Amino acid sequence: MKAGIRSLAAAITIVSLPVAAHADWQAVETIKTYAISGTSGRELYDSIGERGPLLGPKVRAIAHTDFKLTWTRKYGPQPDGACKITVNIPKLIITYTLPKPSAQLPPSTRRSWQKFIAGVEAHERVHGGYIKDMVKEIEAMSVGFAVPNDPKCTKIRVELTKRLGEISNKERRRNSDFDKVEFSDGGNLQQLVLKLVQEE
């Protein structure tokens, strides 16, 4: 089975808590690995196809990027009857899952593997960048976001959810388009795989 690379988007969770002020934020990025076996490029790639992360019933990936996003938000009723977001702080954790050989590799295979895994990680970090862009876009859109005639701050949550969905869909399209280019004939990921199995 041919392994593919794609981003696995997690659901956005909104947490509304009263906090005093806005704070700067940084994404937390972590790497976790799964073990693969083999001492040649072909064996390693075959093992990836058998052990890679499942993205569906029969679809395994070489690697994938997952994330958990939560928000600390405060909704403030305004004197004119509107409701406004007064605090909007994200907490973003991005996890890159990558393959890792479980045994010592021969020198030639090790060189090929190092080039391969460096390219795969670079690819996944592009997905991570798209996720960070999405969060920044959500933040920019929702800072000071207000809905009129909403003294109980109920309409604003519905409207915000619609806008979050639009931004999230855009991020998924960016990831999909990027993967199509990377795995197209002559694409970067396709070339990385070919060089690995041929041990160039």
JOCOR-V80923 format. One line per field, one symbol per residue. burial: 1 if it has 16 or more other ideal C-beta (glycine too) atoms within 10 Angstrom, else 0. Layout:
burial->???
This chain:
burial->00111111100100000000000000101000000101011001111100011010000111111110101111100000011111111111011111101000100010011001101100110011011101101100110011100100100110010001001100100110011001100000100110011010
